Amino acid sequence: MVTGTERDPSELITAFDTALLTDTELARGLATWKNRPDGLDAWLGVRPEAA
């Protein structure tokens, strides 16, 4: 569950959709997607760089 105010719910839905990997992206392995933006910074803040 995600709660909040003053945000358009469709923005969050779009952010979650953007964060999902396709089967092709997943098959390419971790190195190809570990540092890609997840679109959730507006709600969770900037994430630290993956090791």
C-alpha distances in whole Angstrom, upper triangle without the diagonal:
4,7,10,14,17,15,15,12,15,15,12,12,16,15,12,15,18,16,17,20,23,25,28,26,25,29,30,29,27,30,29,25,24,25,24,22,18,17,14,17,16,13,14,18,20,20,23,25,25,28
4,7,10,13,11,12,10,12,12,9,11,14,12,11,15,16,15,17,20,23,26,28,26,25,29,30,29,27,29,28,24,24,24,22,20,16,15,12,14,13,10,11,15,18,18,21,24,24,27
4,7,10,10,11,10,13,13,10,12,16,15,14,17,19,18,20,24,26,29,32,29,29,33,33,32,30,32,31,27,26,26,25,22,19,17,14,15,13,10,12,15,19,20,23,26,26,30
4,7,7,10,9,13,12,10,13,16,15,15,18,20,19,21,25,28,31,33,31,30,34,35,34,31,33,32,28,27,26,25,22,19,16,13,14,12,9,12,14,18,19,23,26,27,30
4,6,8,9,13,12,12,15,17,16,17,20,21,22,24,28,30,33,35,33,33,37,37,36,34,35,34,30,30,29,27,23,21,18,16,16,13,11,14,16,20,22,25,28,30,33
4,7,9,12,11,12,15,16,16,18,20,21,22,24,28,30,34,35,33,34,37,37,37,35,36,34,31,30,29,27,23,21,18,16,16,12,12,15,17,20,22,26,29,30,34
4,6,9,7,8,11,12,12,14,17,17,18,21,24,27,30,32,29,30,34,34,33,31,32,31,27,27,26,23,20,18,14,13,13,10,10,14,15,18,20,24,26,28,31
4,5,6,7,9,10,11,13,15,16,18,20,23,25,29,30,28,29,33,33,33,31,32,30,27,27,26,23,20,18,14,14,15,12,12,16,17,20,22,26,28,29,33
4,5,5,6,9,10,11,13,14,16,17,21,23,26,28,26,27,30,31,31,29,31,29,26,26,25,23,19,17,14,13,15,13,12,15,18,20,21,25,27,28,32
4,5,5,6,9,10,10,12,14,16,19,20,24,26,24,25,29,29,29,28,30,27,24,25,24,21,18,16,13,13,15,13,13,16,19,20,22,26,27,28,31
4,5,5,6,9,10,11,12,15,18,20,23,25,23,24,28,28,28,26,27,25,22,22,21,18,15,13,10,10,12,10,10,14,15,17,19,22,24,25,28
4,5,5,6,9,10,11,13,16,19,22,24,22,22,26,26,26,24,26,24,20,21,20,17,14,11,9,8,11,9,8,11,14,16,17,20,22,23,26
4,5,5,6,9,10,11,15,16,20,22,20,21,24,25,25,24,26,23,20,21,21,18,15,12,10,10,14,13,12,14,17,18,19,23,24,24,27
4,5,5,6,9,10,13,15,18,20,18,19,23,23,23,22,24,21,18,19,19,16,13,11,8,10,13,12,13,15,17,17,18,22,22,23,26
4,5,5,6,9,12,15,18,19,17,18,22,22,22,20,21,19,16,16,16,13,10,7,5,6,9,9,10,11,13,14,15,18,19,19,23
4,5,5,7,10,13,16,18,16,16,20,20,20,19,21,19,15,16,16,14,11,8,7,7,11,12,11,12,15,15,15,18,19,19,23
4,5,5,9,10,14,15,14,15,18,19,19,19,20,18,15,16,17,14,12,9,9,10,14,15,15,16,18,18,18,21,21,21,24
4,6,8,10,14,14,12,14,17,17,18,17,18,15,12,14,14,10,9,7,7,9,12,13,14,15,16,16,16,19,18,18,22
4,6,10,13,14,11,12,16,16,15,14,16,14,10,11,12,9,8,5,6,8,11,13,13,13,15,14,13,16,16,15,19
4,7,10,11,10,10,13,14,14,13,16,14,11,12,14,11,11,8,10,12,15,17,16,16,18,18,16,19,18,17,20
4,6,8,6,6,10,11,11,11,13,11,9,11,13,11,12,10,13,14,17,20,20,19,20,19,18,20,18,17,19
4,5,5,6,9,10,12,13,15,12,11,14,16,13,15,13,15,18,21,23,23,23,24,23,21,23,22,20,22
4,6,5,6,9,10,12,15,13,12,15,18,16,18,16,19,21,24,26,26,25,27,26,24,25,23,21,23
4,5,5,6,9,12,13,11,11,14,17,15,17,17,19,22,24,27,27,27,28,26,24,25,23,21,23
4,5,5,7,9,10,8,7,11,13,11,14,14,16,19,21,24,24,23,24,22,20,21,19,17,19
4,5,6,7,10,9,8,10,13,13,15,14,18,19,22,25,24,23,24,23,20,21,19,17,18
4,5,9,11,10,11,13,16,15,18,18,21,23,25,28,28,27,28,26,24,24,22,19,20
4,7,8,7,9,11,14,13,17,17,20,23,24,28,28,27,27,25,22,22,20,17,18
4,6,6,8,9,12,13,16,16,20,21,23,26,27,25,25,23,20,20,17,14,15
4,6,6,6,9,10,14,14,18,19,20,24,24,22,22,20,17,16,14,11,11
4,6,6,8,10,13,15,18,20,21,24,25,23,22,20,17,16,13,10,11
4,6,8,8,12,13,17,19,20,23,24,22,22,19,17,17,14,12,14
4,6,5,9,10,13,15,16,20,20,19,19,16,14,15,12,10,13
4,6,9,10,13,14,15,19,19,17,17,14,12,11,9,7,9
4,6,9,12,13,13,17,18,16,15,12,10,10,7,7,9
4,6,9,12,12,15,17,15,15,12,11,12,10,10,13
4,6,8,8,12,13,12,12,10,9,11,11,11,15
4,6,7,10,11,10,11,10,9,12,12,12,16
4,6,7,9,10,10,10,11,14,14,15,19
4,5,6,6,7,8,9,13,14,15,19
4,5,5,4,5,7,11,13,15,18
4,6,6,8,11,14,17,19,22
4,6,9,11,15,17,19,22
4,7,8,11,14,16,19
4,6,9,12,15,18
4,7,9,12,15
4,6,8,12
4,6,9
4,6
4
